Amino acid sequence: MLKIEDIKNLCTDDTIILTEHLITRMRQRNIRLNDIKKAVDNGEIIEQYPTDYPFPACLINGDNIHIVCSIDADCLYIITAYRPAPEKWEAGGRKRKGAKL
């Protein structure tokens, strides 16, 4: 399981890896790298994806932005970033609408 503290520690200019997918989505969604850093710094992990390949991943909710990321020993891979859609997420973006407890 990923820990938010480990992700925050790797959220620096020297250790963040931006995927091609992320760069495309950032442009489309008008999200900047500073928005992502702030979301990680103020965020919380709301979902874990332990079977993702090549590394386990998680979904972070922070500052009205969702970040999907994974880590290895030395890098933080930001896979995608988006603003949670109100029709899919409860207020605050912490829980999917219709999700079972």
PDB file as gemmi writes it, atoms N, CA and C in Angstrom:
CRYST1    1.000    1.000    1.000  90.00  90.00  90.00 P 1                      
ATOM      1  N   MET A   1       0.830  -1.180   0.000  1.00  0.00           N  
ATOM      2  CA  MET A   1       0.000   0.000   0.000  1.00  0.00           C  
ATOM      3  C   MET A   1       0.882   1.253   0.000  1.00  0.00           C  
ATOM      4  N   LEU A   2       0.497   2.186  -0.830  1.00  0.00           N  
ATOM      5  CA  LEU A   2       1.241   3.435  -0.886  1.00  0.00           C  
ATOM      6  C   LEU A   2       0.857   4.329   0.288  1.00  0.00           C  
ATOM      7  N   LYS A   3       1.803   5.133   0.728  1.00  0.00           N  
ATOM      8  CA  LYS A   3       1.582   6.058   1.833  1.00  0.00           C  
ATOM      9  C   LYS A   3       1.745   7.479   1.323  1.00  0.00           C  
ATOM     10  N   ILE A   4       0.858   8.371   1.766  1.00  0.00           N  
ATOM     11  CA  ILE A   4       0.901   9.752   1.303  1.00  0.00           C  
ATOM     12  C   ILE A   4       2.224  10.421   1.674  1.00  0.00           C  
ATOM     13  N   GLU A   5       2.808  10.062   2.806  1.00  0.00           N  
ATOM     14  CA  GLU A   5       4.081  10.652   3.215  1.00  0.00           C  
ATOM     15  C   GLU A   5       5.183  10.334   2.207  1.00  0.00           C  
ATOM     16  N   ASP A   6       5.218   9.092   1.719  1.00  0.00           N  
ATOM     17  CA  ASP A   6       6.229   8.705   0.729  1.00  0.00           C  
ATOM     18  C   ASP A   6       6.036   9.468  -0.578  1.00  0.00           C  
ATOM     19  N   ILE A   7       4.788   9.653  -0.963  1.00  0.00           N  
ATOM     20  CA  ILE A   7       4.487  10.386  -2.195  1.00  0.00           C  
ATOM     21  C   ILE A   7       4.891  11.844  -2.044  1.00  0.00           C  
ATOM     22  N   LYS A   8       4.561  12.445  -0.920  1.00  0.00           N  
ATOM     23  CA  LYS A   8       4.930  13.846  -0.676  1.00  0.00           C  
ATOM     24  C   LYS A   8       6.438  14.027  -0.713  1.00  0.00           C  
ATOM     25  N   ASN A   9       7.177  13.083  -0.144  1.00  0.00           N  
ATOM     26  CA  ASN A   9       8.638  13.176  -0.128  1.00  0.00           C  
ATOM     27  C   ASN A   9       9.238  13.132  -1.526  1.00  0.00           C  
ATOM     28  N   LEU A  10       8.550  12.453  -2.448  1.00  0.00           N  
ATOM     29  CA  LEU A  10       9.050  12.347  -3.818  1.00  0.00           C  
ATOM     30  C   LEU A  10       8.462  13.404  -4.757  1.00  0.00           C  
ATOM     31  N   CYS A  11       7.670  14.303  -4.228  1.00  0.00           N  
ATOM     32  CA  CYS A  11       7.005  15.312  -5.054  1.00  0.00           C  
ATOM     33  C   CYS A  11       7.894  16.553  -5.182  1.00  0.00           C  
ATOM     34  N   THR A  12       9.023  16.375  -5.862  1.00  0.00           N  
ATOM     35  CA  THR A  12       9.960  17.477  -6.114  1.00  0.00           C  
ATOM     36  C   THR A  12      10.291  17.505  -7.600  1.00  0.00           C  
ATOM     37  N   ASP A  13      10.803  18.628  -8.049  1.00  0.00           N  
ATOM     38  CA  ASP A  13      11.153  18.763  -9.464  1.00  0.00           C  
ATOM     39  C   ASP A  13      12.156  17.704  -9.916  1.00  0.00           C  
ATOM     40  N   ASP A  14      13.011  17.257  -9.010  1.00  0.00           N  
ATOM     41  CA  ASP A  14      14.049  16.288  -9.366  1.00  0.00           C  
ATOM     42  C   ASP A  14      13.542  14.851  -9.445  1.00  0.00           C  
ATOM     43  N   THR A  15      12.388  14.570  -8.852  1.00  0.00           N  
ATOM     44  CA  THR A  15      11.951  13.178  -8.782  1.00  0.00           C  
ATOM     45  C   THR A  15      10.607  12.905  -9.449  1.00  0.00           C  
ATOM     46  N   ILE A  16       9.912  13.943  -9.893  1.00  0.00           N  
ATOM     47  CA  ILE A  16       8.619  13.734 -10.569  1.00  0.00           C  
ATOM     48  C   ILE A  16       8.856  13.334 -12.013  1.00  0.00           C  
ATOM     49  N   ILE A  17       8.176  12.290 -12.455  1.00  0.00           N  
ATOM     50  CA  ILE A  17       8.180  11.864 -13.854  1.00  0.00           C  
ATOM     51  C   ILE A  17       6.778  12.116 -14.408  1.00  0.00           C  
ATOM     52  N   LEU A  18       6.702  12.895 -15.471  1.00  0.00           N  
ATOM     53  CA  LEU A  18       5.420  13.196 -16.113  1.00  0.00           C  
ATOM     54  C   LEU A  18       5.266  12.298 -17.326  1.00  0.00           C  
ATOM     55  N   THR A  19       4.187  11.544 -17.361  1.00  0.00           N  
ATOM     56  CA  THR A  19       3.941  10.669 -18.507  1.00  0.00           C  
ATOM     57  C   THR A  19       3.412  11.489 -19.687  1.00  0.00           C  
ATOM     58  N   GLU A  20       3.550  10.937 -20.878  1.00  0.00           N  
ATOM     59  CA  GLU A  20       2.994  11.588 -22.077  1.00  0.00           C  
ATOM     60  C   GLU A  20       1.495  11.802 -21.915  1.00  0.00           C  
ATOM     61  N   HIS A  21       0.829  10.791 -21.393  1.00  0.00           N  
ATOM     62  CA  HIS A  21      -0.607  10.883 -21.153  1.00  0.00           C  
ATOM     63  C   HIS A  21      -0.916  12.074 -20.247  1.00  0.00           C  
ATOM     64  N   LEU A  22      -0.159  12.225 -19.186  1.00  0.00           N  
ATOM     65  CA  LEU A  22      -0.390  13.319 -18.252  1.00  0.00           C  
ATOM     66  C   LEU A  22      -0.197  14.668 -18.931  1.00  0.00           C  
ATOM     67  N   ILE A  23       0.861  14.834 -19.668  1.00  0.00           N  
ATOM     68  CA  ILE A  23       1.133  16.121 -20.316  1.00  0.00           C  
ATOM     69  C   ILE A  23      -0.010  16.499 -21.250  1.00  0.00           C  
ATOM     70  N   THR A  24      -0.509  15.536 -22.001  1.00  0.00           N  
ATOM     71  CA  THR A  24      -1.657  15.783 -22.888  1.00  0.00           C  
ATOM     72  C   THR A  24      -2.874  16.198 -22.074  1.00  0.00           C  
ATOM     73  N   ARG A  25      -3.168  15.465 -21.015  1.00  0.00           N  
ATOM     74  CA  ARG A  25      -4.339  15.759 -20.189  1.00  0.00           C  
ATOM     75  C   ARG A  25      -4.204  17.092 -19.461  1.00  0.00           C  
ATOM     76  N   MET A  26      -3.007  17.431 -19.011  1.00  0.00           N  
ATOM     77  CA  MET A  26      -2.796  18.717 -18.349  1.00  0.00           C  
ATOM     78  C   MET A  26      -3.163  19.861 -19.289  1.00  0.00           C  
ATOM     79  N   ARG A  27      -2.730  19.761 -20.527  1.00  0.00           N  
ATOM     80  CA  ARG A  27      -3.063  20.802 -21.512  1.00  0.00           C  
ATOM     81  C   ARG A  27      -4.566  20.877 -21.748  1.00  0.00           C  
ATOM     82  N   GLN A  28      -5.195  19.713 -21.935  1.00  0.00           N  
ATOM     83  CA  GLN A  28      -6.634  19.672 -22.193  1.00  0.00           C  
ATOM     84  C   GLN A  28      -7.445  20.191 -21.014  1.00  0.00           C  
ATOM     85  N   ARG A  29      -6.979  19.932 -19.811  1.00  0.00           N  
ATOM     86  CA  ARG A  29      -7.749  20.239 -18.602  1.00  0.00           C  
ATOM     87  C   ARG A  29      -7.272  21.497 -17.886  1.00  0.00           C  
ATOM     88  N   ASN A  30      -6.304  22.186 -18.492  1.00  0.00           N  
ATOM     89  CA  ASN A  30      -5.764  23.421 -17.919  1.00  0.00           C  
ATOM     90  C   ASN A  30      -5.285  23.223 -16.479  1.00  0.00           C  
ATOM     91  N   ILE A  31      -4.500  22.177 -16.296  1.00  0.00           N  
ATOM     92  CA  ILE A  31      -3.906  21.871 -14.994  1.00  0.00           C  
ATOM     93  C   ILE A  31      -2.400  22.080 -15.125  1.00  0.00           C  
ATOM     94  N   ARG A  32      -1.829  22.781 -14.170  1.00  0.00           N  
ATOM     95  CA  ARG A  32      -0.388  23.064 -14.184  1.00  0.00           C  
ATOM     96  C   ARG A  32       0.340  22.155 -13.196  1.00  0.00           C  
ATOM     97  N   LEU A  33       1.633  22.051 -13.377  1.00  0.00           N  
ATOM     98  CA  LEU A  33       2.435  21.226 -12.476  1.00  0.00           C  
ATOM     99  C   LEU A  33       2.318  21.725 -11.036  1.00  0.00           C  
ATOM    100  N   ASN A  34       2.280  23.021 -10.841  1.00  0.00           N  
ATOM    101  CA  ASN A  34       2.123  23.553  -9.483  1.00  0.00           C  
ATOM    102  C   ASN A  34       0.786  23.143  -8.868  1.00  0.00           C  
ATOM    103  N   ASP A  35      -0.267  23.026  -9.696  1.00  0.00           N  
ATOM    104  CA  ASP A  35      -1.557  22.534  -9.203  1.00  0.00           C  
ATOM    105  C   ASP A  35      -1.421  21.109  -8.686  1.00  0.00           C  
ATOM    106  N   ILE A  36      -0.678  20.298  -9.427  1.00  0.00           N  
ATOM    107  CA  ILE A  36      -0.469  18.906  -9.042  1.00  0.00           C  
ATOM    108  C   ILE A  36       0.334  18.815  -7.749  1.00  0.00           C  
ATOM    109  N   LYS A  37       1.409  19.591  -7.651  1.00  0.00           N  
ATOM    110  CA  LYS A  37       2.221  19.579  -6.437  1.00  0.00           C  
ATOM    111  C   LYS A  37       1.409  20.011  -5.223  1.00  0.00           C  
ATOM    112  N   LYS A  38       0.605  21.046  -5.381  1.00  0.00           N  
ATOM    113  CA  LYS A  38      -0.229  21.526  -4.282  1.00  0.00           C  
ATOM    114  C   LYS A  38      -1.258  20.470  -3.883  1.00  0.00           C  
ATOM    115  N   ALA A  39      -1.849  19.805  -4.879  1.00  0.00           N  
ATOM    116  CA  ALA A  39      -2.832  18.761  -4.587  1.00  0.00           C  
ATOM    117  C   ALA A  39      -2.191  17.603  -3.816  1.00  0.00           C  
ATOM    118  N   VAL A  40      -0.995  17.214  -4.202  1.00  0.00           N  
ATOM    119  CA  VAL A  40      -0.292  16.141  -3.478  1.00  0.00           C  
ATOM    120  C   VAL A  40       0.029  16.603  -2.066  1.00  0.00           C  
ATOM    121  N   ASP A  41       0.525  17.818  -1.935  1.00  0.00           N  
ATOM    122  CA  ASP A  41       0.928  18.330  -0.628  1.00  0.00           C  
ATOM    123  C   ASP A  41      -0.253  18.425   0.338  1.00  0.00           C  
ATOM    124  N   ASN A  42      -1.425  18.790  -0.175  1.00  0.00           N  
ATOM    125  CA  ASN A  42      -2.597  18.971   0.676  1.00  0.00           C  
ATOM    126  C   ASN A  42      -3.566  17.792   0.625  1.00  0.00           C  
ATOM    127  N   GLY A  43      -3.224  16.773  -0.159  1.00  0.00           N  
ATOM    128  CA  GLY A  43      -4.186  15.718  -0.445  1.00  0.00           C  
ATOM    129  C   GLY A  43      -4.131  14.512   0.468  1.00  0.00           C  
ATOM    130  N   GLU A  44      -5.035  13.600   0.135  1.00  0.00           N  
ATOM    131  CA  GLU A  44      -5.117  12.321   0.837  1.00  0.00           C  
ATOM    132  C   GLU A  44      -5.359  11.222  -0.194  1.00  0.00           C  
ATOM    133  N   ILE A  45      -4.869  10.038   0.095  1.00  0.00           N  
ATOM    134  CA  ILE A  45      -5.116   8.884  -0.768  1.00  0.00           C  
ATOM    135  C   ILE A  45      -6.540   8.412  -0.516  1.00  0.00           C  
ATOM    136  N   ILE A  46      -7.328   8.322  -1.604  1.00  0.00           N  
ATOM    137  CA  ILE A  46      -8.719   7.873  -1.443  1.00  0.00           C  
ATOM    138  C   ILE A  46      -8.961   6.504  -2.076  1.00  0.00           C  
ATOM    139  N   GLU A  47      -8.077   6.072  -2.948  1.00  0.00           N  
ATOM    140  CA  GLU A  47      -8.184   4.728  -3.526  1.00  0.00           C  
ATOM    141  C   GLU A  47      -6.775   4.192  -3.753  1.00  0.00           C  
ATOM    142  N   GLN A  48      -6.619   2.879  -3.591  1.00  0.00           N  
ATOM    143  CA  GLN A  48      -5.352   2.189  -3.852  1.00  0.00           C  
ATOM    144  C   GLN A  48      -5.557   1.216  -5.008  1.00  0.00           C  
ATOM    145  N   TYR A  49      -4.561   1.111  -5.872  1.00  0.00           N  
ATOM    146  CA  TYR A  49      -4.592   0.175  -6.992  1.00  0.00           C  
ATOM    147  C   TYR A  49      -3.350  -0.718  -6.912  1.00  0.00           C  
ATOM    148  N   PRO A  50      -3.348  -1.683  -5.995  1.00  0.00           N  
ATOM    149  CA  PRO A  50      -2.141  -2.478  -5.720  1.00  0.00           C  
ATOM    150  C   PRO A  50      -1.690  -3.372  -6.865  1.00  0.00           C  
ATOM    151  N   THR A  51      -2.568  -3.677  -7.811  1.00  0.00           N  
ATOM    152  CA  THR A  51      -2.181  -4.568  -8.901  1.00  0.00           C  
ATOM    153  C   THR A  51      -1.785  -3.830 -10.173  1.00  0.00           C  
ATOM    154  N   ASP A  52      -1.756  -2.494 -10.141  1.00  0.00           N  
ATOM    155  CA  ASP A  52      -1.324  -1.744 -11.331  1.00  0.00           C  
ATOM    156  C   ASP A  52       0.109  -2.104 -11.691  1.00  0.00           C  
ATOM    157  N   TYR A  53       0.402  -2.016 -12.989  1.00  0.00           N  
ATOM    158  CA  TYR A  53       1.722  -2.379 -13.508  1.00  0.00           C  
ATOM    159  C   TYR A  53       2.330  -1.166 -14.193  1.00  0.00           C  
ATOM    160  N   PRO A  54       3.594  -0.898 -14.041  1.00  0.00           N  
ATOM    161  CA  PRO A  54       4.630  -1.724 -13.416  1.00  0.00           C  
ATOM    162  C   PRO A  54       4.754  -1.526 -11.911  1.00  0.00           C  
ATOM    163  N   PHE A  55       4.071  -0.478 -11.365  1.00  0.00           N  
ATOM    164  CA  PHE A  55       4.124  -0.237  -9.926  1.00  0.00           C  
ATOM    165  C   PHE A  55       2.703  -0.056  -9.402  1.00  0.00           C  
ATOM    166  N   PRO A  56       2.442  -0.418  -8.150  1.00  0.00           N  
ATOM    167  CA  PRO A  56       1.141  -0.107  -7.556  1.00  0.00           C  
ATOM    168  C   PRO A  56       0.888   1.400  -7.650  1.00  0.00           C  
ATOM    169  N   ALA A  57      -0.379   1.774  -7.777  1.00  0.00           N  
ATOM    170  CA  ALA A  57      -0.738   3.180  -7.926  1.00  0.00           C  
ATOM    171  C   ALA A  57      -1.818   3.538  -6.919  1.00  0.00           C  
ATOM    172  N   CYS A  58      -2.124   4.833  -6.860  1.00  0.00           N  
ATOM    173  CA  CYS A  58      -3.194   5.298  -5.986  1.00  0.00           C  
ATOM    174  C   CYS A  58      -3.825   6.550  -6.574  1.00  0.00           C  
ATOM    175  N   LEU A  59      -4.979   6.902  -6.012  1.00  0.00           N  
ATOM    176  CA  LEU A  59      -5.701   8.106  -6.391  1.00  0.00           C  
ATOM    177  C   LEU A  59      -5.666   9.055  -5.206  1.00  0.00           C  
ATOM    178  N   ILE A  60      -5.173  10.270  -5.465  1.00  0.00           N  
ATOM    179  CA  ILE A  60      -5.085  11.302  -4.433  1.00  0.00           C  
ATOM    180  C   ILE A  60      -6.143  12.358  -4.718  1.00  0.00           C  
ATOM    181  N   ASN A  61      -6.842  12.771  -3.691  1.00  0.00           N  
ATOM    182  CA  ASN A  61      -7.794  13.870  -3.777  1.00  0.00           C  
ATOM    183  C   ASN A  61      -7.188  15.055  -3.042  1.00  0.00           C  
ATOM    184  N   GLY A  62      -7.022  16.163  -3.768  1.00  0.00           N  
ATOM    185  CA  GLY A  62      -6.496  17.362  -3.130  1.00  0.00           C  
ATOM    186  C   GLY A  62      -6.794  18.605  -3.936  1.00  0.00           C  
ATOM    187  N   ASP A  63      -7.281  19.631  -3.274  1.00  0.00           N  
ATOM    188  CA  ASP A  63      -7.524  20.934  -3.914  1.00  0.00           C  
ATOM    189  C   ASP A  63      -8.363  20.835  -5.177  1.00  0.00           C  
ATOM    190  N   ASN A  64      -9.422  20.043  -5.122  1.00  0.00           N  
ATOM    191  CA  ASN A  64     -10.345  19.858  -6.243  1.00  0.00           C  
ATOM    192  C   ASN A  64      -9.661  19.281  -7.481  1.00  0.00           C  
ATOM    193  N   ILE A  65      -8.611  18.512  -7.267  1.00  0.00           N  
ATOM    194  CA  ILE A  65      -7.926  17.801  -8.341  1.00  0.00           C  
ATOM    195  C   ILE A  65      -7.682  16.374  -7.875  1.00  0.00           C  
ATOM    196  N   HIS A  66      -7.892  15.429  -8.762  1.00  0.00           N  
ATOM    197  CA  HIS A  66      -7.531  14.038  -8.514  1.00  0.00           C  
ATOM    198  C   HIS A  66      -6.242  13.745  -9.256  1.00  0.00           C  
ATOM    199  N   ILE A  67      -5.341  13.064  -8.577  1.00  0.00           N  
ATOM    200  CA  ILE A  67      -4.045  12.686  -9.131  1.00  0.00           C  
ATOM    201  C   ILE A  67      -3.924  11.175  -9.032  1.00  0.00           C  
ATOM    202  N   VAL A  68      -3.626  10.514 -10.155  1.00  0.00           N  
ATOM    203  CA  VAL A  68      -3.293   9.095 -10.129  1.00  0.00           C  
ATOM    204  C   VAL A  68      -1.779   9.027 -10.258  1.00  0.00           C  
ATOM    205  N   CYS A  69      -1.150   8.334  -9.317  1.00  0.00           N  
ATOM    206  CA  CYS A  69       0.311   8.282  -9.323  1.00  0.00           C  
ATOM    207  C   CYS A  69       0.806   6.943  -8.796  1.00  0.00           C  
ATOM    208  N   SER A  70       2.088   6.701  -9.051  1.00  0.00           N  
ATOM    209  CA  SER A  70       2.761   5.528  -8.505  1.00  0.00           C  
ATOM    210  C   SER A  70       4.191   5.931  -8.170  1.00  0.00           C  
ATOM    211  N   ILE A  71       4.845   5.107  -7.376  1.00  0.00           N  
ATOM    212  CA  ILE A  71       6.228   5.409  -7.011  1.00  0.00           C  
ATOM    213  C   ILE A  71       7.080   4.157  -7.131  1.00  0.00           C  
ATOM    214  N   ASP A  72       8.376   4.408  -7.353  1.00  0.00           N  
ATOM    215  CA  ASP A  72       9.366   3.357  -7.160  1.00  0.00           C  
ATOM    216  C   ASP A  72      10.340   3.914  -6.129  1.00  0.00           C  
ATOM    217  N   ALA A  73      11.496   3.371  -6.017  1.00  0.00           N  
ATOM    218  CA  ALA A  73      12.413   3.784  -4.958  1.00  0.00           C  
ATOM    219  C   ALA A  73      12.814   5.257  -5.052  1.00  0.00           C  
ATOM    220  N   ASP A  74      12.911   5.791  -6.270  1.00  0.00           N  
ATOM    221  CA  ASP A  74      13.478   7.126  -6.439  1.00  0.00           C  
ATOM    222  C   ASP A  74      12.593   8.127  -7.173  1.00  0.00           C  
ATOM    223  N   CYS A  75      11.454   7.702  -7.693  1.00  0.00           N  
ATOM    224  CA  CYS A  75      10.655   8.582  -8.552  1.00  0.00           C  
ATOM    225  C   CYS A  75       9.172   8.519  -8.221  1.00  0.00           C  
ATOM    226  N   LEU A  76       8.514   9.643  -8.489  1.00  0.00           N  
ATOM    227  CA  LEU A  76       7.060   9.744  -8.393  1.00  0.00           C  
ATOM    228  C   LEU A  76       6.533   9.887  -9.815  1.00  0.00           C  
ATOM    229  N   TYR A  77       5.761   8.911 -10.246  1.00  0.00           N  
ATOM    230  CA  TYR A  77       5.183   8.917 -11.585  1.00  0.00           C  
ATOM    231  C   TYR A  77       3.760   9.454 -11.496  1.00  0.00           C  
ATOM    232  N   ILE A  78       3.527  10.594 -12.122  1.00  0.00           N  
ATOM    233  CA  ILE A  78       2.180  11.146 -12.188  1.00  0.00           C  
ATOM    234  C   ILE A  78       1.562  10.613 -13.469  1.00  0.00           C  
ATOM    235  N   ILE A  79       0.535   9.816 -13.342  1.00  0.00           N  
ATOM    236  CA  ILE A  79      -0.066   9.136 -14.488  1.00  0.00           C  
ATOM    237  C   ILE A  79      -1.125  10.001 -15.149  1.00  0.00           C  
ATOM    238  N   THR A  80      -1.995  10.583 -14.337  1.00  0.00           N  
ATOM    239  CA  THR A  80      -2.995  11.504 -14.878  1.00  0.00           C  
ATOM    240  C   THR A  80      -3.476  12.421 -13.766  1.00  0.00           C  
ATOM    241  N   ALA A  81      -4.135  13.504 -14.180  1.00  0.00           N  
ATOM    242  CA  ALA A  81      -4.711  14.466 -13.248  1.00  0.00           C  
ATOM    243  C   ALA A  81      -6.002  15.005 -13.865  1.00  0.00           C  
ATOM    244  N   TYR A  82      -7.006  15.181 -13.033  1.00  0.00           N  
ATOM    245  CA  TYR A  82      -8.288  15.692 -13.515  1.00  0.00           C  
ATOM    246  C   TYR A  82      -9.062  16.305 -12.358  1.00  0.00           C  
ATOM    247  N   ARG A  83     -10.043  17.107 -12.703  1.00  0.00           N  
ATOM    248  CA  ARG A  83     -10.967  17.644 -11.706  1.00  0.00           C  
ATOM    249  C   ARG A  83     -12.144  16.675 -11.602  1.00  0.00           C  
ATOM    250  N   PRO A  84     -12.485  16.244 -10.382  1.00  0.00           N  
ATOM    251  CA  PRO A  84     -13.562  15.265 -10.237  1.00  0.00           C  
ATOM    252  C   PRO A  84     -14.900  15.829 -10.735  1.00  0.00           C  
ATOM    253  N   ALA A  85     -15.564  15.073 -11.587  1.00  0.00           N  
ATOM    254  CA  ALA A  85     -16.852  15.489 -12.157  1.00  0.00           C  
ATOM    255  C   ALA A  85     -17.943  15.332 -11.105  1.00  0.00           C  
ATOM    256  N   PRO A  86     -18.755  16.376 -10.899  1.00  0.00           N  
ATOM    257  CA  PRO A  86     -19.801  16.313  -9.878  1.00  0.00           C  
ATOM    258  C   PRO A  86     -20.817  15.197 -10.107  1.00  0.00           C  
ATOM    259  N   GLU A  87     -21.004  14.793 -11.355  1.00  0.00           N  
ATOM    260  CA  GLU A  87     -21.951  13.711 -11.618  1.00  0.00           C  
ATOM    261  C   GLU A  87     -21.383  12.335 -11.254  1.00  0.00           C  
ATOM    262  N   LYS A  88     -20.082  12.255 -11.038  1.00  0.00           N  
ATOM    263  CA  LYS A  88     -19.451  10.976 -10.696  1.00  0.00           C  
ATOM    264  C   LYS A  88     -18.947  10.910  -9.257  1.00  0.00           C  
ATOM    265  N   TRP A  89     -18.724  12.078  -8.635  1.00  0.00           N  
ATOM    266  CA  TRP A  89     -18.122  12.122  -7.309  1.00  0.00           C  
ATOM    267  C   TRP A  89     -18.989  12.908  -6.341  1.00  0.00           C  
ATOM    268  N   GLU A  90     -19.034  12.453  -5.095  1.00  0.00           N  
ATOM    269  CA  GLU A  90     -19.715  13.192  -4.037  1.00  0.00           C  
ATOM    270  C   GLU A  90     -18.999  14.524  -3.826  1.00  0.00           C  
ATOM    271  N   ALA A  91     -19.665  15.476  -3.176  1.00  0.00           N  
ATOM    272  CA  ALA A  91     -19.054  16.767  -2.872  1.00  0.00           C  
ATOM    273  C   ALA A  91     -17.745  16.546  -2.122  1.00  0.00           C  
ATOM    274  N   GLY A  92     -16.732  17.273  -2.487  1.00  0.00           N  
ATOM    275  CA  GLY A  92     -15.417  17.111  -1.876  1.00  0.00           C  
ATOM    276  C   GLY A  92     -14.523  16.121  -2.613  1.00  0.00           C  
ATOM    277  N   GLY A  93     -15.084  15.337  -3.539  1.00  0.00           N  
ATOM    278  CA  GLY A  93     -14.293  14.425  -4.360  1.00  0.00           C  
ATOM    279  C   GLY A  93     -13.707  13.228  -3.666  1.00  0.00           C  
ATOM    280  N   ARG A  94     -14.182  12.910  -2.476  1.00  0.00           N  
ATOM    281  CA  ARG A  94     -13.590  11.802  -1.713  1.00  0.00           C  
ATOM    282  C   ARG A  94     -14.234  10.454  -1.981  1.00  0.00           C  
ATOM    283  N   LYS A  95     -15.445  10.468  -2.493  1.00  0.00           N  
ATOM    284  CA  LYS A  95     -16.167   9.208  -2.658  1.00  0.00           C  
ATOM    285  C   LYS A  95     -16.934   9.222  -3.975  1.00  0.00           C  
ATOM    286  N   ARG A  96     -16.848   8.101  -4.698  1.00  0.00           N  
ATOM    287  CA  ARG A  96     -17.594   7.972  -5.940  1.00  0.00           C  
ATOM    288  C   ARG A  96     -19.083   7.878  -5.631  1.00  0.00           C  
ATOM    289  N   LYS A  97     -19.887   8.518  -6.463  1.00  0.00           N  
ATOM    290  CA  LYS A  97     -21.327   8.407  -6.271  1.00  0.00           C  
ATOM    291  C   LYS A  97     -21.740   6.963  -6.517  1.00  0.00           C  
ATOM    292  N   GLY A  98     -22.607   6.455  -5.659  1.00  0.00           N  
ATOM    293  CA  GLY A  98     -23.080   5.094  -5.788  1.00  0.00           C  
ATOM    294  C   GLY A  98     -22.113   4.048  -5.274  1.00  0.00           C  
ATOM    295  N   ALA A  99     -20.977   4.470  -4.725  1.00  0.00           N  
ATOM    296  CA  ALA A  99     -20.000   3.514  -4.203  1.00  0.00           C  
ATOM    297  C   ALA A  99     -20.534   2.859  -2.940  1.00  0.00           C  
ATOM    298  N   LYS A 100     -20.289   1.566  -2.816  1.00  0.00           N  
ATOM    299  CA  LYS A 100     -20.683   0.841  -1.602  1.00  0.00           C  
ATOM    300  C   LYS A 100     -19.645   1.051  -0.531  1.00  0.00           C  
ATOM    301  N   LEU A 101     -20.087   1.067   0.695  1.00  0.00           N  
ATOM    302  CA  LEU A 101     -19.153   1.255   1.820  1.00  0.00           C  
ATOM    303  C   LEU A 101     -18.325   0.052   2.073  1.00  0.00           C  
TER     304      LEU A 101                                                      
END                                                                             
